[in-house]
Amino acid sequence: MIMNEPYQKPDQNRPIIYQIKLGVHLDEQWSEWFEDLTVTYDEHDDTLLTGPVFDQSALIGLLIKVHDLSLPLISVNPIGSTST
């Protein structure tokens, strides 16, 4: 049985670092379109958008951009937090 860590409410003064995985290769020029997210690639040449997201509405805004561009979304994962 896999035990999940207990939910911890995010600190509203610190953004959460997210990694959004897309099933397509986007050029690095797309980083401006996706605000402060860094564009990198995994071993399958899928695009990884990684960076700070300040709140849930900002995350939803990013996901709407992915949807509006018809990009194949593979995953959305919080990978940590950082100070502002």
C-alpha positions as CSV (number, residue, x, y, z in Angstrom):
1,M,0.0,0.0,0.0
2,I,1.3,3.4,-1.0
3,M,0.9,6.1,1.6
4,N,0.6,9.7,0.4
5,E,2.1,12.6,2.4
6,P,-0.6,14.6,4.3
7,Y,-1.9,17.6,2.5
8,Q,-0.2,20.8,3.6
9,K,-1.8,24.1,2.8
10,P,0.6,26.2,0.6
11,D,2.2,29.3,2.1
12,Q,0.3,32.1,0.3
13,N,3.5,34.2,0.3
14,R,5.5,31.6,-1.6
15,P,4.9,30.3,-5.1
16,I,4.8,26.6,-5.8
17,I,7.2,25.3,-8.4
18,Y,5.2,23.3,-11.0
19,Q,6.3,21.1,-13.9
20,I,3.9,20.8,-16.8
21,K,4.7,18.1,-19.2
22,L,3.5,18.4,-22.8
23,G,3.6,15.6,-25.4
24,V,5.2,17.9,-28.0
25,H,8.5,19.6,-28.6
26,L,8.1,23.4,-28.3
27,D,11.0,25.7,-29.1
28,E,12.4,27.8,-26.3
29,Q,10.8,30.9,-27.7
30,W,7.6,29.7,-26.2
31,S,9.0,30.6,-22.7
32,E,7.7,34.2,-23.2
33,W,4.2,32.9,-23.9
34,F,4.3,30.8,-20.8
35,E,5.5,33.7,-18.6
36,D,8.3,32.7,-16.2
37,L,8.4,29.0,-16.9
38,T,11.6,27.4,-18.2
39,V,11.3,25.3,-21.3
40,T,13.3,22.1,-21.3
41,Y,12.9,18.6,-22.7
42,D,12.9,15.1,-21.3
43,E,14.4,11.9,-22.8
44,H,11.4,11.4,-25.1
45,D,11.7,15.0,-26.5
46,D,8.5,16.0,-24.6
47,T,8.4,19.6,-23.4
48,L,8.7,20.4,-19.7
49,L,7.5,23.8,-18.5
50,T,8.9,24.4,-15.0
51,G,8.6,27.4,-12.8
52,P,6.8,29.3,-10.1
53,V,3.1,29.5,-10.0
54,F,1.7,31.9,-7.4
55,D,-1.8,30.6,-7.0
56,Q,-4.5,28.3,-8.4
57,S,-5.9,30.9,-10.7
58,A,-2.4,31.4,-12.3
59,L,-2.1,27.6,-12.7
60,I,-5.6,27.5,-14.4
61,G,-4.5,30.3,-16.7
62,L,-1.5,28.3,-17.8
63,L,-3.6,25.2,-18.4
64,I,-6.1,27.3,-20.4
65,K,-3.2,28.5,-22.6
66,V,-2.2,24.8,-23.2
67,H,-5.8,24.0,-24.1
68,D,-6.2,27.0,-26.4
69,L,-3.1,26.0,-28.3
70,S,-4.3,22.4,-28.5
71,L,-1.1,21.1,-26.9
72,P,-1.2,17.5,-25.6
73,L,-1.1,17.7,-21.8
74,I,0.6,14.8,-20.2
75,S,1.0,15.8,-16.5
76,V,0.9,18.7,-14.0
77,N,3.1,18.2,-10.9
78,P,4.0,20.4,-8.0
79,I,7.7,19.8,-7.4
80,G,8.4,22.2,-4.5
81,S,8.1,25.7,-3.3
82,T,10.4,28.7,-3.2
83,S,10.6,32.1,-1.5
84,T,9.4,35.1,-3.3
